[in-house]
């Protein structure tokens, strides 16, 4: 039974949770795997996890929302009380609507940022690996992906770059004169780091960009793509001292950059694009240092973003259409066992009558009769399915009548 339990969405996002709080509930790959492995023991039958710099969310079938909250808090650094202060808990239709809003970029910190759909696909794939996706969730997530594609293709809500990484580059270009001649240091090569790197190369025309990563091989792989310089992690203090802009995008759970490692005597702009924060607040005690966090960048809207808001109604219409299709699918699944039993019953009648005709009719063309009968059976079952889809609230009565007329007993709904 697909709805043996109820479908829930629980999580927190940039809307109510600041960067520090979001950091407490950030989930890396190992934590995601641990959550999936322990989910069944907690009574969860289906589950997928999303964790980005802007949100952490769990979607799944569970006895109640509290079960999902406990699982999340057991594998993160925050408490249940802290989570509930800023969290949202959605059930059934509200949970479905929220997932569509998130997956289509309408709930993104920067409107039209579709990077979240990639995270959803990763979470979906990981959940399938651990056999925590049921038919309901598989269909639902595929519908969200379909809605995301349609909104991208049919509206201009995602026209131009709308990611935090691009906002970072915009900020740098607006506040650092002669940026093409300045030395830029990128520390960390996670997804945001890679995207920022690409935008820096594309928009600043700067040939003095250096990459540092704890794992040098990863930095070299990205640097090779963009023809950039790579330095050892051991050289980070000396590299920062000669830089004009430092972009920190690591996945560390604690600050990796602090006042103690800064020896700069010239103006230094630091952009911390990490969750949890990877730059200690004490760097601001140095007069020549300016620190900007990604939450501040995300609030910087421009005319382009305002124009995108005009496409929200069109996007919502697309979402409504696909949710309607999903609802039809759910209704169809509800009466699918009855339609299957009806088809089986009609095939029994077909086989019985075929035997009678075969005995009484010389040179009987069984192949033609079988083909014609199968078409008739399919048309009859399709007609019943169409009726049930449009029963307008009387589906249960119609199902009972069909079962009674055709004596369809012991059907497991």
C-alpha positions in Angstrom: 0.0 0.0 0.0 1.7 3.2 -1.2 0.0 5.4 1.5 0.6 3.0 4.4 2.4 6.0 5.9 2.0 9.7 5.2 4.3 11.8 3.0 6.2 14.5 4.9 8.7 17.3 4.1 10.7 18.7 7.0 13.6 21.2 6.9 15.0 24.6 7.4 16.2 27.3 4.9 17.7 30.7 4.6 14.3 32.3 5.2 14.3 31.7 9.0 17.6 30.1 9.8 20.8 32.2 9.7 24.1 30.8 8.3 25.2 29.6 11.8 22.0 27.6 12.4 22.0 26.2 8.9 25.6 25.1 9.5 24.5 23.1 12.6 22.2 21.1 10.4 24.3 20.8 7.2 24.7 17.2 6.0 27.7 16.1 4.1 27.7 12.9 1.9 28.7 10.6 4.8 25.9 11.9 7.0 23.4 11.5 4.2 24.4 7.9 3.8 24.2 7.3 7.5 20.7 8.8 7.6 19.5 6.6 4.7 21.1 3.5 6.3 19.3 4.1 9.6 16.0 5.3 8.2 14.3 1.9 8.0 15.1 1.1 11.6 13.2 4.3 12.5 10.1 3.2 10.6 10.7 5.3 7.5 9.8 3.4 4.3 11.0 6.0 1.7 13.3 9.0 2.1 15.4 11.5 0.1 17.7 14.1 1.5 18.7 17.6 0.2 21.4 19.7 1.8 22.8 22.9 0.3 24.3 26.1 1.6 20.7 27.5 1.7 18.7 24.6 3.1 18.6 21.1 4.6 15.4 19.0 3.9 14.1 15.5 4.3 11.3 14.2 2.2 9.8 10.8 2.9 7.1 8.4 4.2 7.2 8.1 7.9 4.8 7.4 10.8 4.9 11.1 11.7 7.0 14.3 11.0 8.8 13.9 14.4 10.4 10.7 13.2 12.1 12.6 10.4 13.1 15.4 12.7 14.8 13.0 15.1 16.7 11.2 12.3 18.0 14.6 11.0 19.1 15.8 14.4 20.8 12.5 15.3 23.1 12.9 12.3 23.8 16.7 12.6 25.2 19.1 15.2 22.0 20.8 16.2 19.3 19.9 18.7 15.6 19.2 18.1 14.7 22.4 20.0 17.0 24.5 17.9 15.7 22.9 14.7 12.0 23.4 15.6 12.5 27.1 16.2 13.2 27.8 12.5 11.8 24.6 10.8 8.9 23.9 8.6 7.0 20.6 8.7 4.7 19.8 5.8 2.4 16.9 5.2 0.8 15.3 2.1 -0.4 18.0 -0.4 1.5 20.8 1.4 4.7 18.7 1.3 4.2 18.0 -2.4 3.6 21.7 -3.2 6.8 22.6 -1.2 8.9 20.2 -3.1 7.7 21.6 -6.4 8.5 25.1 -5.3 12.0 24.2 -4.1 12.8 22.0 -7.2 11.7 24.7 -9.7 13.8 27.5 -8.2 10.8 29.5 -6.8 12.0 29.0 -3.3 15.7 29.7 -4.0 17.5 32.4 -2.2 18.1 34.0 -5.6 15.0 33.6 -7.7 15.5 31.4 -10.7 18.6 29.6 -9.3 18.1 26.0 -10.5 21.2 24.5 -9.0 18.9 22.9 -6.4 17.5 20.5 -9.0 21.0 18.9 -9.3 21.0 18.3 -5.6 17.6 16.7 -5.8 18.7 14.3 -8.5 21.8 13.3 -6.4 19.6 12.7 -3.4 17.1 10.7 -5.5 19.9 8.5 -7.0 21.4 7.9 -3.5 18.0 7.0 -2.1 17.4 4.5 -4.9 20.8 2.9 -4.1 19.6 2.2 -0.5 16.1 1.1 -1.7 14.4 4.0 -0.1 12.3 5.2 -3.1 8.7 3.9 -3.5 6.6 4.4 -6.7 5.0 7.5 -5.2 8.3 9.3 -4.6 9.8 8.2 -7.9 6.9 9.6 -9.8 6.8 12.8 -7.7 10.5 13.6 -8.1 10.4 12.9 -11.8 7.4 15.3 -12.1 9.4 18.0 -10.2 12.3 17.5 -12.6 9.8 17.8 -15.5 8.4 21.0 -14.1 11.9 22.4 -13.6 12.7 21.7 -17.3 9.5 23.3 -18.6 9.9 26.4 -16.5 13.5 26.8 -17.7 12.4 26.3 -21.4 9.1 28.1 -21.4 9.8 31.2 -19.1 12.7 33.6 -18.7 12.8 33.2 -14.9 16.3 31.7 -15.1 17.6 34.0 -17.9 21.2 35.1 -17.1 23.2 33.9 -14.2 21.4 33.8 -10.9 23.6 31.8 -8.6 25.3 32.9 -5.4 28.6 32.3 -7.3 27.6 34.9 -9.9 26.4 37.3 -7.2 29.9 37.0 -5.7 31.6 37.9 -9.0 29.2 40.8 -9.5 30.0 42.1 -6.0 33.8 41.9 -6.6 33.5 43.6 -10.0 31.5 46.4 -8.5 33.8 47.1 -5.5 37.3 46.2 -6.7 38.7 48.7 -9.3 40.9 47.3 -12.1 39.8 43.8 -11.1 41.5 42.2 -14.2 44.9 43.3 -12.7 44.2 42.2 -9.1 45.4 38.9 -7.5 42.4 36.6 -6.7 42.8 33.6 -4.4 40.1 30.9 -4.4 40.3 28.5 -1.4 38.2 25.4 -1.8 37.0 23.6 -5.0 33.5 22.5 -4.0 30.5 23.1 -6.3 30.2 26.8 -5.4 34.0 27.2 -5.7 34.0 25.7 -9.2 31.1 27.8 -10.3 32.7 31.0 -8.9 35.9 30.1 -10.6 34.1 29.8 -13.9 32.3 33.1 -13.5 35.6 34.8 -12.4 37.3 33.7 -15.6 34.4 34.6 -17.8 33.6 38.0 -16.4 36.8 39.5 -14.9 39.3 38.6 -17.7 41.7 38.1 -14.8 44.9 36.1 -15.4 46.0 36.2 -11.8 43.7 33.7 -10.2 45.2 31.1 -7.9 43.5 28.0 -6.5 44.3 26.3 -3.2 42.6 23.1 -2.0 43.5 20.7 0.8 43.5 18.0 -1.9 45.8 19.5 -4.5 44.7 17.0 -7.2 41.2 18.4 -7.2 42.5 22.0 -7.6 44.8 20.9 -10.5 41.9 19.3 -12.3 39.8 22.5 -12.2 42.8 24.7 -12.8 43.6 22.7 -16.0 40.1 23.4 -17.3 40.5 27.2 -16.9 44.3 27.5 -17.2 44.8 28.8 -13.7 47.6 28.6 -11.1 47.6 26.1 -8.2 49.5 26.4 -5.0 50.0 24.0 -2.1 47.8 24.3 1.0 50.9 24.8 3.0 51.4 28.1 1.2 48.0 29.5 2.1 49.2 32.2 4.5 51.8 33.7 2.1 49.3 33.5 -0.8 46.6 35.4 1.2 49.2 38.0 2.2 49.7 38.9 -1.5 46.1 38.7 -2.6 43.5 41.4 -3.1 40.5 39.2 -3.1 40.1 35.9 -1.1 37.1 33.6 -1.9 36.6 30.8 0.6 34.3 28.0 -0.5 35.5 24.9 1.4 33.3 22.2 3.0 34.9 22.3 6.4 32.7 22.2 9.5 34.8 24.8 11.3 36.5 28.1 10.2 39.6 27.6 8.1 40.5 31.2 7.8 41.0 33.4 10.9 42.8 36.6 12.0 45.8 34.5 13.0 46.7 33.5 9.5 46.2 36.9 7.9 49.4 39.0 7.5 48.2 41.4 4.9 49.0 45.1 4.9 46.9 46.1 2.0 43.1 46.1 1.4 41.7 42.5 1.3 38.2 41.6 0.4 37.1 38.2 1.8 34.0 36.4 0.5 32.9 33.5 2.5 30.7 31.3 0.4 30.7 28.3 2.8 28.0 26.7 5.0 28.9 26.4 7.9 30.9 29.7 7.8 34.6 29.0 7.1 35.9 32.5 7.9 36.1 33.5 11.5 34.5 36.8 12.4 37.7 38.0 14.1 39.2 38.8 10.7 37.2 42.0 10.8 39.4 43.2 13.6 42.0 43.9 10.9 41.2 47.4 9.5 42.1 46.6 5.9 39.9 43.5 5.7 36.3 43.5 4.5 34.3 40.3 5.1 31.2 39.4 3.2 29.1 36.2 3.7 27.0 34.5 1.0 23.8 35.5 2.9 24.7 39.2 2.3 25.4 38.5 -1.4 22.0 36.7 -1.8 20.1 39.8 -0.7 21.6 41.9 -3.5 18.9 41.9 -6.1 19.1 43.8 -9.3 16.7 44.8 -12.2 17.2 41.4 -13.8 16.0 39.6 -10.7 13.0 41.9 -10.3 12.1 41.3 -14.0 12.2 37.6 -13.3 9.5 38.0 -10.7 7.1 38.7 -13.5 7.4 35.1 -14.7 6.4 33.6 -11.4 2.7 33.3 -12.4 3.6 31.5 -15.6 5.9 29.1 -13.6 3.1 28.5 -11.1 0.7 27.6 -13.9 3.2 25.0 -15.2 3.6 23.6 -11.7 -0.2 23.4 -11.3 -0.6 21.5 -14.6 2.0 18.9 -13.6 0.6 18.5 -10.0 -2.8 17.8 -11.6 -1.2 15.1 -13.7 0.5 13.7 -10.6 -2.9 13.6 -8.8 -4.4 11.7 -11.7 -1.6 9.2 -11.4 -2.3 8.8 -7.7 -6.0 8.3 -8.4 -5.2 5.7 -11.1 -2.9 3.8 -8.7 -5.8 3.7 -6.2 -8.1 1.8 -8.6 -5.3 0.0 -10.5 -5.8 -3.4 -8.7 -9.6 -3.3 -9.5 -8.9 -2.6 -13.2 -6.2 -5.4 -13.2 -8.7 -7.8 -11.7 -11.4 -6.8 -14.1 -9.1 -7.4 -17.0 -8.2 -10.8 -15.6 -11.9 -11.7 -15.3 -12.6 -10.7 -18.9 -9.6 -12.7 -20.0 -11.1 -15.7 -18.2 -14.4 -15.2 -20.0 -12.4 -14.9 -23.3 -10.5 -18.2 -22.7 -13.7 -20.1 -21.8 -15.6 -18.8 -24.8 -12.6 -19.5 -27.1 -12.6 -23.2 -26.0 -16.3 -23.5 -26.8 -16.0 -21.9 -30.2 -12.9 -24.0 -31.0 -14.8 -27.2 -30.3 -17.8 -26.3 -32.4 -16.2 -24.4 -35.4 -14.1 -26.2 -38.0 -11.1 -24.3 -39.4 -11.5 -21.8 -36.6 -9.0 -18.8 -36.9 -7.9 -18.7 -33.3 -5.2 -16.0 -33.8 -7.7 -13.5 -35.3 -10.3 -14.2 -32.6 -7.7 -13.7 -29.9 -6.4 -10.5 -31.3 -9.9 -9.1 -31.7 -10.9 -10.2 -28.1 -7.8 -8.6 -26.6 -8.6 -5.3 -28.3 -12.2 -5.5 -26.9 -11.0 -6.3 -23.4 -8.5 -3.4 -23.6 -11.2 -1.0 -24.7 -13.6 -2.1 -22.0 -11.0 -1.7 -19.2 -9.9 1.7 -20.6 -13.5 2.8 -20.5 -13.9 1.8 -16.8 -10.5 3.4 -16.0 -11.7 6.7 -17.7 -14.9 6.5 -15.7 -13.1 6.1 -12.4 -10.7 8.9 -13.1 -13.7 11.2 -13.6 -15.9 9.9 -10.8 -15.9 13.3 -9.1 -15.7 12.1 -5.5 -17.7 8.9 -6.2 -14.7 6.7 -6.9 -15.3 4.4 -3.9 -18.9 3.8 -4.9 -17.9 3.1 -8.5 -15.2 0.6 -7.4 -17.7 -1.2 -5.1 -20.2 -1.5 -8.0 -17.6 -2.9 -10.4 -16.4 -5.4 -7.9 -20.0 -6.5 -7.2 -21.0 -6.8 -10.9 -18.0 -8.8 -11.9 -17.6 -10.6 -8.6 -14.1 -9.4 -8.0 -13.3 -10.7 -4.6 -10.2 -10.4 -2.4 -8.5 -7.5 -4.2 -5.6 -6.0 -2.2 -6.0 -2.2 -2.6 
